Amino acid sequence: MGPIRTLVVAAVAAGSLSGCAAGLHDETSSERSTPYVGGAVVGGLKIRDVAVIASAGTSGATPASSPSPGDTGTTQGSLTMVIVNDGTSPDNITGVQVGDGGSVTPTNPDASGTVNPGQSLIFGGGAAAGSTGPANDLSISGLAAPLVPGTTVKVTVAFQNAGDVVLQVPVLSGPAA
């Protein structure tokens, strides 16, 4: 093969490789198999944006330091979720469990677990924009195994009227320590 022919073959090969991952149906545009958040609908309640955030440093046996007021120092992560009541009557959260034994505790002892018709409750992420009250955060503790970002975990939310709702939600990385 002559030098010009070799150069043409190399240029064609390089050109065809440089077009990878272009267009609407390329491999890099496909949706991820793990959801970014979980959600469910039960009666008039819509449970949205549910995720577990692993605390920095929980991959070992020693729990991370307390991330917010009201935490006992044994926090393994936090739970975020939004509950919207499109129904006609209020409902109360009677309990939340993560995994097969992790307990969920509000870091604000005055946090309300009641969602009234036409309103919503926002848990996690600190105080909501424009809010003057304390953060409505949910702290997770008592898990038998550490939370692993990139996996999913079962979250059960119990309501007084709507009953139990079980979701499989993603575990996301928390802020670095």
Secondary structure, 3 states (H helix, E strand, C coil): CCHHHHHHHHHHHHHHHHCCCCCCCCHHHCCCCCCCCEEEEECCEEEEEEEEEECCCCCCCCCCCCCCCCCCCCCCEEEEEEEEECCCCCEEEEEEEECCCEEEEECCCCCCCEECCCCEEEECCCCCCCCCCCCCCEEEECCCCCCCCCCEEEEEEEECCCEEEEEEEEEEECCCC
